[in-house]
Amino acid sequence: MGDIRQVPVTELPDDFSDETDRVLLDVREDDEWATGHVRGALHIPLADVPARIEEIDLDADLLVVCHSSGRSMRVLQYLDQLGYEGSCVRGGMLAWLEQGKPVETGSAGSR
């Protein structure tokens, strides 16, 4: 896991809605997403990633977030095996909230 790039939340925009060359993939479960997520993030729970991989723009700069980084690393290791690269949001949504960055709540907003 040491070779997977990690990006601190302080280097990320508060809103990914207008990002055209970057995708923030949130791999948390539905209930976690509903309690608070980054606006404009793509929500695909970890277990669904293989079946829904075509929904991910793998040509974009891919950033993966979960609760604290564990699931993000697992997704990135899986994608690496398929020949794709991405970065882990260091500290996940815990770090996002610690930095006071905004979140949306509810199940809507998954793009």
Backbone torsions as a table, in degrees:
resi	resn	phi	psi	omega
1	MET	NA	-9.4	-177.6
2	GLY	-69.4	-19.1	-178.0
3	ASP	-92.2	-3.0	177.1
4	ILE	-83.6	126.2	-178.5
5	ARG	-67.7	138.7	176.8
6	GLN	-118.6	136.0	-178.4
7	VAL	-116.2	128.1	176.8
8	PRO	-71.8	148.4	-178.4
9	VAL	-61.0	-25.4	-179.5
10	THR	-66.2	-16.1	179.1
11	GLU	-96.4	4.5	-176.5
12	LEU	-110.6	150.0	176.1
13	PRO	-70.1	158.6	178.4
14	ASP	-73.4	-19.4	-172.4
15	ASP	-140.7	127.0	-180.0
16	PHE	-100.6	7.7	-176.9
17	SER	-58.1	-37.6	-176.7
18	ASP	-100.8	7.7	179.4
19	GLU	-76.5	122.1	179.8
20	THR	-103.6	-21.2	-178.0
21	ASP	-112.0	3.6	178.1
22	ARG	-133.3	143.6	176.5
23	VAL	-123.0	129.5	172.0
24	LEU	-101.8	109.3	-179.4
25	LEU	-96.3	117.5	178.8
26	ASP	-99.2	116.4	-174.6
27	VAL	-104.5	17.5	178.3
28	ARG	-76.5	168.8	179.2
29	GLU	-72.9	164.2	-176.9
30	ASP	-55.6	-42.2	-178.6
31	ASP	-67.3	-35.5	177.7
32	GLU	-67.8	-42.7	178.1
33	TRP	-58.4	-45.4	-176.8
34	ALA	-64.0	-30.6	-178.5
35	THR	-78.1	-15.2	176.1
36	GLY	161.2	123.3	-179.5
37	HIS	-143.0	165.6	179.5
38	VAL	-77.8	132.8	179.1
39	ARG	-62.2	132.4	178.6
40	GLY	87.0	0.3	178.3
41	ALA	-73.8	154.0	173.9
42	LEU	-95.3	125.9	-177.2
43	HIS	-105.3	114.5	172.1
44	ILE	-139.0	108.6	179.7
45	PRO	-55.9	147.3	-176.7
46	LEU	-42.9	-52.0	-175.7
47	ALA	-64.5	-21.3	-177.7
48	ASP	-92.0	-9.5	-174.8
49	VAL	-55.8	-49.6	-178.4
50	PRO	-58.1	-41.0	-178.1
51	ALA	-75.2	-22.1	-175.7
52	ARG	-115.0	19.1	-174.2
53	ILE	-58.7	-28.6	-179.7
54	GLU	-66.8	-15.0	177.6
55	GLU	-80.2	-11.8	-177.3
56	ILE	-96.8	126.5	175.7
57	ASP	-77.4	95.6	-175.6
58	LEU	-78.4	-4.5	174.1
59	ASP	-87.8	-16.7	179.3
60	ALA	-80.4	167.9	173.2
61	ASP	-73.6	107.8	-173.7
62	LEU	-92.9	126.0	175.0
63	LEU	-118.1	133.8	-177.4
64	VAL	-119.0	132.6	-179.4
65	VAL	-129.0	146.6	172.6
66	CYS	-141.5	-152.1	-178.3
67	HIS	-70.5	-51.5	-175.9
68	SER	-135.0	-7.0	174.3
69	SER	124.1	-16.9	-177.4
70	GLY	-61.4	-51.5	-179.8
71	ARG	-68.0	-34.6	177.4
72	SER	-59.2	-45.2	179.5
73	MET	-61.7	-39.7	179.2
74	ARG	-63.3	-43.4	178.3
75	VAL	-63.7	-42.9	-178.9
76	LEU	-66.8	-34.8	175.1
77	GLN	-65.6	-41.1	177.2
78	TYR	-61.4	-48.5	-179.9
79	LEU	-63.4	-36.0	177.5
80	ASP	-61.0	-39.1	178.4
81	GLN	-64.1	-26.8	178.6
82	LEU	-88.9	-2.6	178.5
83	GLY	93.7	15.7	180.0
84	TYR	-112.3	149.6	179.5
85	GLU	-112.5	158.0	175.6
86	GLY	-165.5	179.5	180.0
87	SER	-127.0	149.3	177.4
88	CYS	-94.2	134.8	172.8
89	VAL	-76.9	108.7	-174.1
90	ARG	-60.5	124.2	178.2
91	GLY	84.3	-6.4	176.0
92	GLY	58.4	-152.8	-178.5
93	MET	-67.5	-23.4	174.4
94	LEU	-60.5	-47.6	179.1
95	ALA	-66.5	-37.8	178.8
96	TRP	-57.3	-49.1	-179.2
97	LEU	-69.2	-37.7	178.3
98	GLU	-60.6	-31.2	178.8
99	GLN	-83.2	-1.6	178.8
100	GLY	73.4	22.1	179.9
101	LYS	-77.2	147.9	-174.0
102	PRO	-72.4	151.4	174.3
103	VAL	-133.5	155.4	171.4
104	GLU	-103.3	152.5	177.2
105	THR	-118.6	165.3	-179.0
106	GLY	96.2	171.6	-175.3
107	SER	-88.1	-15.3	178.7
108	ALA	-72.0	162.9	174.8
109	GLY	105.0	-9.7	177.1
110	SER	-71.6	121.4	-178.0
111	ARG	-98.1	NA	NA
